[in-house]
Amino acid sequence: MKALVYHGPGQKAWEEKPKPELIEATDAVVKILKTTICGTDLHIMKGDLPDVTDGRIIGHEGVGIVEETGAAVSNFTRGDHVIISCITSCGKCEYCKKGMYSHCEKGGWILGNLIDGTQAEYVRIPYADNSLYHIPEGADEEALVMLSDILPTGFECGVLNGKVQPGDTVAIVGAGPIGMAALLTAQFFSPAELIVIDVDDNRLAVAKTFGATHTINSGNEDAVKKIMELTQGKGVDTAIEAVGVSATFELCESIVAAGGHLANIGVHGKSVTLHMETLWSRNITITTRLVDTITTPMLFKVVQSKKIEPKKLITHHFALEDIVSAYDTFGNAAKEKALKVILTA
């Protein structure tokens, strides 16, 4: 089969790899129909995740058709259309029993990280019964790709960890796909104000169409000053970091109100400064999290009912074999006006 293979920072290739085979009785092999590129994949390409080794097939999102199942798989059979979860869960370990699937002792975020992932024609899915979701006939598969990762990630790591409540003022720093997912799902809790901060005017304009009440281009204006003007000097109840660099995390530290929450979503490849000299007395809660995908079934129902329409995040389409060009587009998002790209096999 063909797959997108990582060969170290800045190096990737669409090349021939062996088709995956069943290893454990709980495995399934899935033929990829549609996949996408995540901001985390860009972090991998920059070398921010050293556990990803030369030769790894990356990618952790997608939908497909079950090709083969192990003897212990009971929920899926050959020919089933499925969503692939970015998180693999055995369902039996101590962490899985806590609902913390991201830290599954035999799984977690391993796809496209510690084992070969979804940016390929086929992928092996460990613990298939707990790591795949059925797609009903007639469902929009492009929209459902967003349930692999970005929707549950934005919701769980940003909105739920950020304790968004009715009437709150929320700032989302970063208007990429994850920030947009937080923007869409924060509206479940009816915050009074949703402020989106980015340096890309196109993404900020899109954020307005998705429900942002205010947008701030931090490249053109003092974001902290603007936030304080909007909040009568108090700051925001919840600041969601959705980029993964020091500057955006420190911006969140500067704008969170006393008693507020700073919810980190971004993948950080370098250290950030925690300004305890200003935060120590302010009753601030800072949270980190890797998505557990415990909300995926609920979000699936919301997407199916069209209460939210994540398909609107898709800006570009490519054939799977053109994935190197898709990376160039996604990696130059401001120039290309890109959010999510869909790759179709």
N, C-alpha and C positions, 0 to 999 in steps of 0.2 A: 504494500500500500504506500501511498504518499502521505507525508506529514511535515509539519513545520518544526524544525529541530533547532534547539539552542546550542550554540558552540562557544559560549563565553560572552562576556559583556560586549554588546554591539554587534554580535555575529549570530546570524540565523540563516537557515536554508530550507527550501522546500525540496525534500529528497525522499528517496526510497527507504522504507523501514519494514521490518517484518510485521505482518498482520498479527495483532495480539491474539493470544490463546487463553483459554480458561486455565487458571492455576489452582484456585481453590473451588470447592463445591458451591460456595456462596457467590461466585463471580457470575457476571454476564458480559458478553461482548456485544457492543452496540455499534451499528452502522450510523455514522453521523449524517444527518440531513442538513442541519443549520448550526453554526457556531458563531462566536464573536470574539473580539479582543477586549481585554479588561485593562484598566489602568495598572493593575498589579502586574500584568504581563510586560508593560513598559518598564516598571520597576525592575523586573527580572532582567530585561534587556540592558538596563543600566548597570547591572551587577549588584543591586541593592539586596538581593536574597541569595547569599552565598551557598545555601543548601541545594540550590538548583545547579546540577552538574552538566558538563559538556555531554551532548548526546540526548538530552531530555526532550521529549515532545511536550510542548507546553500547551496551556489552555485548560480551563476548568468550567466552561459553560457550553450548553448546547442542548439540542433535541435530536432524537434519532429513532431508529427501529431496532428492536432487540434481534440480534442475529443468532445468538446461542446462549444457553443458560446452564449453570452447573446443577448438579443433582440436588443440592439443598435449596435452590431458589424455588419458592412456591407462589410468589405474587405475580410473576412475569413469565411469559412464554415467547417463543420466536414469533416475530411479526408485530408485537406490541409497539405502539408509538409511545415514547417516553420523554420526560424532562430529566436531564442529568443534573443532579445537585452538585454544587461546587464542594460540598462537604460530604465525606464518606463516614458512615457511622455503623459500628457493629451492632449497636442496640443493646449490648449486654454488659459492657464495662462500667466501672464506677462513674466515669464522666457522662457516659450516655444515659445512665439511670438518673442523673441530675438534669438531663436535658442540655448538657454542655457538649453537644456533638462535635464542636470544633476541636475539642481536646480528647476525642476518642482515642483510647490507647492503641488501637489497631488501624485508625483511620484519621479523621480530621481533614484539614486541607492538605491532601496528598496529590490530588490530580494536577498534573502540570507543574508539580513542585517536587515531590519525592518519588512519584511514579509518572508514567507517560499519561498525557492529557488528551484533550478533545480537539485540538487543532490538527486533525488527521481524518483519514477516511473511516477508521475504526478505532474504538477505545475499549479497554477492559475496565469494567466497573466492579470493584470489590464490594461485598455486602450489598448486592443489588437490591434485595428486598427492602432495605432501609435507605437506599441512596438513589433510587429512581422514583418517578411519579408518572402515573398513567396520564396520557393525553386523550381526551374524548374525541370522537370522530367529529370533524368539522371545526375543531378549535384552531385559532390562529397561532401557528407554530412560531412565527417571528415574535409575536408578543410574549409567548411563553418562554423564549430564550432568556428574557429578562428576569424570570423566576429562578434561574440557575444560581444567580449571585446578586446582581445589583439591587433588586427590590428588597429581598430580605436583609441584605447588608445595610442599605440606607435606613431601613426601618428599625432593625434590631440594634445596630451599633450607634446609630445617630438618634433616632426618635425615641425609642424605648429607653436606651441608656441615658439620653438627655432629659428624660422625665417630662416631656412636653405635656402641658396641661391646657385646658380651655382658657382663653384670654391671655396666654403667654406671648411674650415677644421672643422670637427665635431668629438667630442669625446663622446662616449656612455659609461657610467660607469655602468656596470652590463650587463652580457651576458645571462640573463635568457630569458624567452619567451617574456617579454615586451621589453627588450633591443633589442632582435632579431627583433621584429616587427618594432621598430624604425629604425634599421639598414636596413631592407628591404624597408621601405617606404621613408627613407631619399634619396634613390637613384632616386626617382622621380625628384629631383631637381639637380641632377648631381654635388654633392659636389666633390671637388678635392681629399679630403682625409677623410676616415672614420676610426677612431681609436676606437677600442673596448678594454675596460679595465675590467678585472675580476681576480679572484684568482683561477679559474678552467681552467686548460689547455685544457680539453676536449671541454668545451664551447667555448673557444677562437679558437680552431681548427675549430669548426663548424662555428663560425663567419667568418672565412676566406673564407669558401665555400659560404657564403651568401653575400660576397662583401666587407668585411673589408679590408682596405688597410694595416693596421697595427694592431697588437694586443699587449697588455701589461699585463703581470701577475703582479698585484700590490702586490702579496704576496712574489714575488721573486726579484722585482726590484723597484726602486724609480720611481713611476709613474709620479710624477711632473717633475722630472729631465728629464725623457725620453720624455715627451710631449714638454718640452722646447727645447730639442735637435731637435725634429722633426719640430718645428715651429720657429726656429731661435730666440728663447727666447720670442716670442710674446704671445704664448698661442693659444687656439682654438677659432674659431668664435662662435661655439655653443657647450656647454657642456650639455649633457642630463643625468640626474640622474635617474636611473632605478632600484634602490634597495630599498631605504627607510630606511637607517640608517644614523647616524650622520657622520660617517667616509667618506661615499661616497659623501654626500652632500658637506662636507668641501673640499674634493678632487676637486669637480667641481668648487668651489670658487677659488681654487688655480691655476686652469689651464685655466680659461676663459680669453680671451684677452680683452684689452681695447675696448669698444664699442660692446662687445660680449653679448651673451644671455646664461643664465643658465635656462634650462627648467626642472622643477622637474616633474617626473612621480611617483616616489616611494611613497608608503603608509608609513607615518612616525608615529610610535607609541610613540616616545619620541622626546623631543626637540633637536634642532641642534643649533650650534653656527653660527651666521651671523657675519662674520668678517668685519664689517663696517670700522674698522681702516685701512684696505687695499683696500676696495672696494668703499669707498665713493666718490672718485674722478675719477673712471675709466669708467664712462658711461655704467655700466653694467645694463642689464635688467634681472630681476629674475621673472620667471613666475611659477604659480601653476595652476592646473586645474584638474577637474574630467571630464572624457570623456563625451562628449555630444552625440556621435554617429551620428553627422550630416554628416559625410563622409562615413557612411556605404554603402549607395547606390552606390557611386563611387567605393569604395573598392570592392564591390560585382562584379562590371563589370570587374575590374582589375584581380580579382581572377578567374573569369569565363574565361577570355581570356588567362589565364596562364602567364600573364606578371610578376606576382609574384606567388610563390607556397608555401603558408603557411603550407601545409600538411607536408612539409619537417621538420617542427618543432616537429612533433609527433615522439616520441621515444618509447613509451610504450602503450600497449593496455590491458585493463582489462574488465571483465564483471562488470556491475554496482554493482552487489551484492558483488564484491570483492573490494569495494571502500576503506575500511580501509587499505588493503594492498597497494592500489594505493597511499594513503596518505603517507604511510611509504616510498614508492619509491620516490615520488615527494619531500618529506621532506628531503630526503638524496640524493639530486640531484647529487652532486659531486661523491659520491660513486657509484650510480646507472647509472650515465651518462644520466640523465633524463632532458628533456626539457618539452614538453607537453605530458600529458597522456590522452588517450581517453577511456572513459567508455561507454560501449554499453549495452543497456537494452535488 
